[in-house]
Amino acid sequence: MNAIDKVLTARDKNRPKITDYIDNLFTDFFEQKGDYLGKEDASIYGGIALFHGMPVTVLGHRKGNTVEENINCNFGMPGPEGYRKALRLMQQAEKFKRPIITFVDTPGAYPGLEAETMGQSQAISGNLAAMSGLKVPVISLVTGEGSSGGALGIAVANRVYMLENAIYSVLSPEGFASILWHDSAKRDEAAEVMKLTAKDLYDFGIIDGIIGEEDLYRAVDETLVKALKELKKMSGQELADDRFNKFRYIDKKYITGQEIAGEINEQMESV
């Protein structure tokens, strides 16, 4: 499949949701709600569960299977209340020394006036800063769309994996095309230029692995078991340092920003 095929597949309404992953990978799940400050945001779903008998905190973006469910979940676009809820759950996990597993699937954080008024940018940036210093293992899986700060707000992790048909990018192809070419209809070209597929991100060193989807839950389970086994050997400070350095120096480790910019400019000129 080409890049736009991957985009459409990642957005497919029949792709497994976070509730499916929880039902198939975890036991004894107990949902936790609210951010203690505002309203309950259904677009972030999470709580405590057991993974192979180990207590973990699991959370992620939530989309619905019907129009009504999608409306209730704001189509997987969290407001600031959702990110504050996610942070509350992660800080609780750190207090009780539970590993954190997040599932990323969002077209982006909700950009509405109410969300901005209630502190959307502060909520996301607060998550980025807090997650950088967590002293428990953090694993993130991009299972569908992973767009913008809305995705990164729960994805500052020691290990980041993508499903083979997922996408991960700074914004949607439509948004990219609208900004650069003032024409959202050029989304196909934008998808190619943006390098947003799992293979692209793995080649750049942004993610740690690609998970095949043929036997999905088994593959995800094996990936989580292996990652947790590795991360549990590290001390709390080592985990925080590993996570901080992973994101702080990612351009120096793999490819410089100038090289990326030059490649994108060349492709834009050809389009």
GUBA-766110 format. One record per residue (C-alpha): residue in three letters; x, y, z. Coordinates in steps of 0.5 Angstrom, whole numbers, plus 500, padded with zeros to 3 digits. Example, Ala and Ser with C-alpha at 12.3 -4.5 7.8 and 13.67 -1.06 7.14 Angstrom:
<pt 'ALA', <525, 491, 516>>;
<pt 'SER', <527, 498, 514>>;
//
This chain:
<pt 'MET', <500, 500, 500>>;
<pt 'ASN', <502, 507, 499>>;
<pt 'ALA', <502, 513, 504>>;
<pt 'ILE', <495, 515, 503>>;
<pt 'ASP', <493, 508, 503>>;
<pt 'LYS', <496, 507, 510>>;
<pt 'VAL', <492, 513, 512>>;
<pt 'LEU', <485, 511, 510>>;
<pt 'THR', <487, 504, 513>>;
<pt 'ALA', <489, 507, 520>>;
<pt 'ARG', <482, 511, 520>>;
<pt 'ASP', <478, 505, 518>>;
<pt 'LYS', <472, 505, 523>>;
<pt 'ASN', <473, 497, 524>>;
<pt 'ARG', <480, 498, 527>>;
<pt 'PRO', <480, 495, 534>>;
<pt 'LYS', <479, 501, 539>>;
<pt 'ILE', <483, 501, 546>>;
<pt 'THR', <477, 497, 549>>;
<pt 'ASP', <478, 492, 544>>;
<pt 'TYR', <486, 492, 547>>;
<pt 'ILE', <484, 492, 554>>;
<pt 'ASP', <479, 486, 553>>;
<pt 'ASN', <484, 482, 549>>;
<pt 'LEU', <490, 483, 553>>;
<pt 'PHE', <489, 485, 560>>;
<pt 'THR', <484, 482, 566>>;
<pt 'ASP', <481, 485, 572>>;
<pt 'PHE', <481, 492, 568>>;
<pt 'PHE', <478, 498, 573>>;
<pt 'GLU', <476, 504, 569>>;
<pt 'GLN', <478, 511, 573>>;
<pt 'LYS', <475, 517, 571>>;
<pt 'GLY', <475, 525, 572>>;
<pt 'ASP', <481, 530, 572>>;
<pt 'TYR', <479, 533, 579>>;
<pt 'LEU', <478, 539, 576>>;
<pt 'GLY', <473, 539, 571>>;
<pt 'LYS', <469, 535, 567>>;
<pt 'GLU', <470, 527, 565>>;
<pt 'ASP', <473, 527, 558>>;
<pt 'ALA', <470, 520, 555>>;
<pt 'SER', <476, 521, 549>>;
<pt 'ILE', <481, 519, 554>>;
<pt 'TYR', <480, 512, 557>>;
<pt 'GLY', <484, 508, 562>>;
<pt 'GLY', <485, 505, 569>>;
<pt 'ILE', <488, 500, 573>>;
<pt 'ALA', <489, 492, 570>>;
<pt 'LEU', <493, 486, 570>>;
<pt 'PHE', <498, 484, 565>>;
<pt 'HIS', <500, 477, 566>>;
<pt 'GLY', <498, 478, 573>>;
<pt 'MET', <502, 485, 574>>;
<pt 'PRO', <499, 491, 576>>;
<pt 'VAL', <499, 496, 570>>;
<pt 'THR', <496, 503, 568>>;
<pt 'VAL', <493, 503, 561>>;
<pt 'LEU', <490, 509, 558>>;
<pt 'GLY', <489, 511, 551>>;
<pt 'HIS', <485, 515, 546>>;
<pt 'ARG', <478, 513, 545>>;
<pt 'LYS', <474, 512, 539>>;
<pt 'GLY', <467, 509, 538>>;
<pt 'ASN', <464, 504, 534>>;
<pt 'THR', <457, 508, 532>>;
<pt 'VAL', <456, 515, 531>>;
<pt 'GLU', <453, 516, 537>>;
<pt 'GLU', <459, 513, 541>>;
<pt 'ASN', <464, 517, 537>>;
<pt 'ILE', <460, 524, 538>>;
<pt 'ASN', <460, 522, 546>>;
<pt 'CYS', <468, 521, 545>>;
<pt 'ASN', <469, 527, 541>>;
<pt 'PHE', <471, 522, 535>>;
<pt 'GLY', <478, 521, 539>>;
<pt 'MET', <480, 528, 540>>;
<pt 'PRO', <481, 530, 547>>;
<pt 'GLY', <480, 536, 551>>;
<pt 'PRO', <484, 539, 556>>;
<pt 'GLU', <480, 535, 561>>;
<pt 'GLY', <482, 528, 558>>;
<pt 'TYR', <490, 530, 558>>;
<pt 'ARG', <489, 532, 565>>;
<pt 'LYS', <486, 525, 567>>;
<pt 'ALA', <491, 522, 563>>;
<pt 'LEU', <496, 525, 567>>;
<pt 'ARG', <493, 524, 574>>;
<pt 'LEU', <493, 516, 572>>;
<pt 'MET', <500, 516, 570>>;
<pt 'GLN', <502, 520, 577>>;
<pt 'GLN', <498, 515, 581>>;
<pt 'ALA', <502, 509, 577>>;
<pt 'GLU', <508, 512, 579>>;
<pt 'LYS', <506, 513, 586>>;
<pt 'PHE', <504, 505, 586>>;
<pt 'LYS', <510, 503, 582>>;
<pt 'ARG', <506, 501, 576>>;
<pt 'PRO', <508, 501, 569>>;
<pt 'ILE', <504, 505, 564>>;
<pt 'ILE', <502, 503, 557>>;
<pt 'THR', <498, 508, 553>>;
<pt 'PHE', <495, 506, 546>>;
<pt 'VAL', <495, 512, 541>>;
<pt 'ASP', <489, 513, 536>>;
<pt 'THR', <487, 520, 535>>;
<pt 'PRO', <486, 525, 529>>;
<pt 'GLY', <489, 531, 534>>;
<pt 'ALA', <487, 534, 540>>;
<pt 'TYR', <480, 538, 540>>;
<pt 'PRO', <482, 545, 537>>;
<pt 'GLY', <475, 548, 539>>;
<pt 'LEU', <475, 555, 543>>;
<pt 'GLU', <472, 552, 549>>;
<pt 'ALA', <478, 547, 549>>;
<pt 'GLU', <483, 553, 548>>;
<pt 'THR', <480, 557, 554>>;
<pt 'MET', <480, 551, 559>>;
<pt 'GLY', <488, 550, 558>>;
<pt 'GLN', <489, 545, 552>>;
<pt 'SER', <496, 547, 550>>;
<pt 'GLN', <498, 548, 558>>;
<pt 'ALA', <495, 541, 559>>;
<pt 'ILE', <499, 538, 553>>;
<pt 'SER', <505, 541, 555>>;
<pt 'GLY', <504, 539, 562>>;
<pt 'ASN', <504, 532, 560>>;
<pt 'LEU', <510, 532, 556>>;
<pt 'ALA', <514, 535, 562>>;
<pt 'ALA', <511, 530, 567>>;
<pt 'MET', <512, 524, 563>>;
<pt 'SER', <519, 526, 561>>;
<pt 'GLY', <521, 525, 569>>;
<pt 'LEU', <516, 519, 570>>;
<pt 'LYS', <520, 514, 574>>;
<pt 'VAL', <516, 507, 572>>;
<pt 'PRO', <517, 504, 565>>;
<pt 'VAL', <512, 507, 560>>;
<pt 'ILE', <510, 504, 553>>;
<pt 'SER', <506, 507, 548>>;
<pt 'LEU', <503, 504, 542>>;
<pt 'VAL', <500, 508, 536>>;
<pt 'THR', <495, 503, 533>>;
<pt 'GLY', <491, 508, 528>>;
<pt 'GLU', <492, 515, 527>>;
<pt 'GLY', <498, 519, 531>>;
<pt 'SER', <497, 526, 530>>;
<pt 'SER', <500, 532, 533>>;
<pt 'GLY', <501, 534, 540>>;
<pt 'GLY', <494, 530, 541>>;
<pt 'ALA', <498, 524, 540>>;
<pt 'LEU', <505, 526, 543>>;
<pt 'GLY', <501, 528, 550>>;
<pt 'ILE', <501, 521, 552>>;
<pt 'ALA', <506, 518, 548>>;
<pt 'VAL', <513, 520, 551>>;
<pt 'ALA', <515, 513, 553>>;
<pt 'ASN', <521, 509, 554>>;
<pt 'ARG', <519, 505, 548>>;
<pt 'VAL', <514, 507, 542>>;
<pt 'TYR', <511, 502, 537>>;
<pt 'MET', <507, 502, 531>>;
<pt 'LEU', <502, 498, 528>>;
<pt 'GLU', <504, 496, 521>>;
<pt 'ASN', <498, 500, 518>>;
<pt 'ALA', <498, 506, 523>>;
<pt 'ILE', <501, 513, 522>>;
<pt 'TYR', <504, 518, 526>>;
<pt 'SER', <505, 525, 524>>;
<pt 'VAL', <505, 532, 526>>;
<pt 'LEU', <499, 533, 523>>;
<pt 'SER', <494, 530, 518>>;
<pt 'PRO', <495, 530, 511>>;
<pt 'GLU', <489, 535, 509>>;
<pt 'GLY', <492, 540, 514>>;
<pt 'PHE', <499, 539, 511>>;
<pt 'ALA', <496, 540, 504>>;
<pt 'SER', <492, 546, 506>>;
<pt 'ILE', <498, 550, 510>>;
<pt 'LEU', <503, 549, 504>>;
<pt 'TRP', <499, 549, 498>>;
<pt 'HIS', <492, 552, 500>>;
<pt 'ASP', <489, 546, 498>>;
<pt 'SER', <487, 540, 502>>;
<pt 'ALA', <485, 536, 496>>;
<pt 'LYS', <492, 535, 495>>;
<pt 'ARG', <492, 530, 501>>;
<pt 'ASP', <495, 524, 497>>;
<pt 'GLU', <501, 528, 495>>;
<pt 'ALA', <502, 531, 502>>;
<pt 'ALA', <502, 524, 505>>;
<pt 'GLU', <508, 522, 501>>;
<pt 'VAL', <512, 528, 503>>;
<pt 'MET', <510, 527, 510>>;
<pt 'LYS', <514, 520, 511>>;
<pt 'LEU', <508, 518, 516>>;
<pt 'THR', <508, 511, 516>>;
<pt 'ALA', <511, 506, 521>>;
<pt 'LYS', <517, 504, 516>>;
<pt 'ASP', <518, 511, 515>>;
<pt 'LEU', <518, 513, 522>>;
<pt 'TYR', <522, 506, 524>>;
<pt 'ASP', <528, 508, 519>>;
<pt 'PHE', <528, 515, 522>>;
<pt 'GLY', <529, 512, 529>>;
<pt 'ILE', <523, 515, 531>>;
<pt 'ILE', <520, 509, 534>>;
<pt 'ASP', <523, 502, 537>>;
<pt 'GLY', <519, 497, 532>>;
<pt 'ILE', <513, 495, 528>>;
<pt 'ILE', <508, 490, 530>>;
<pt 'GLY', <505, 486, 525>>;
<pt 'GLU', <497, 486, 524>>;
<pt 'GLU', <496, 479, 522>>;
<pt 'ASP', <495, 476, 529>>;
<pt 'LEU', <495, 482, 532>>;
<pt 'TYR', <493, 481, 540>>;
<pt 'ARG', <499, 476, 540>>;
<pt 'ALA', <504, 480, 537>>;
<pt 'VAL', <502, 486, 541>>;
<pt 'ASP', <502, 482, 547>>;
<pt 'GLU', <509, 479, 545>>;
<pt 'THR', <512, 486, 544>>;
<pt 'LEU', <509, 488, 551>>;
<pt 'VAL', <512, 482, 555>>;
<pt 'LYS', <519, 483, 552>>;
<pt 'ALA', <519, 491, 553>>;
<pt 'LEU', <517, 490, 560>>;
<pt 'LYS', <522, 485, 561>>;
<pt 'GLU', <528, 490, 559>>;
<pt 'LEU', <525, 496, 562>>;
<pt 'LYS', <524, 493, 569>>;
<pt 'LYS', <531, 492, 569>>;
<pt 'MET', <532, 499, 570>>;
<pt 'SER', <532, 504, 576>>;
<pt 'GLY', <527, 509, 576>>;
<pt 'GLN', <532, 515, 575>>;
<pt 'GLU', <535, 511, 569>>;
<pt 'LEU', <528, 510, 566>>;
<pt 'ALA', <527, 518, 566>>;
<pt 'ASP', <534, 519, 563>>;
<pt 'ASP', <532, 514, 558>>;
<pt 'ARG', <526, 517, 556>>;
<pt 'PHE', <528, 524, 556>>;
<pt 'ASN', <534, 523, 552>>;
<pt 'LYS', <530, 519, 547>>;
<pt 'PHE', <526, 525, 545>>;
<pt 'ARG', <531, 530, 547>>;
<pt 'TYR', <537, 528, 542>>;
<pt 'ILE', <533, 524, 537>>;
<pt 'ASP', <535, 528, 531>>;
<pt 'LYS', <542, 528, 533>>;
<pt 'LYS', <542, 520, 534>>;
<pt 'TYR', <538, 519, 527>>;
<pt 'ILE', <538, 525, 522>>;
<pt 'THR', <539, 532, 523>>;
<pt 'GLY', <533, 537, 522>>;
<pt 'GLN', <536, 540, 516>>;
<pt 'GLU', <537, 534, 512>>;
<pt 'ILE', <529, 532, 513>>;
<pt 'ALA', <528, 539, 511>>;
<pt 'GLY', <532, 539, 505>>;
<pt 'GLU', <529, 532, 503>>;
<pt 'ILE', <522, 535, 504>>;
<pt 'ASN', <523, 541, 500>>;
<pt 'GLU', <526, 537, 494>>;
<pt 'GLN', <519, 533, 494>>;
<pt 'MET', <515, 539, 495>>;
<pt 'GLU', <518, 542, 489>>;
<pt 'SER', <517, 535, 485>>;
<pt 'VAL', <510, 535, 487>>;
//
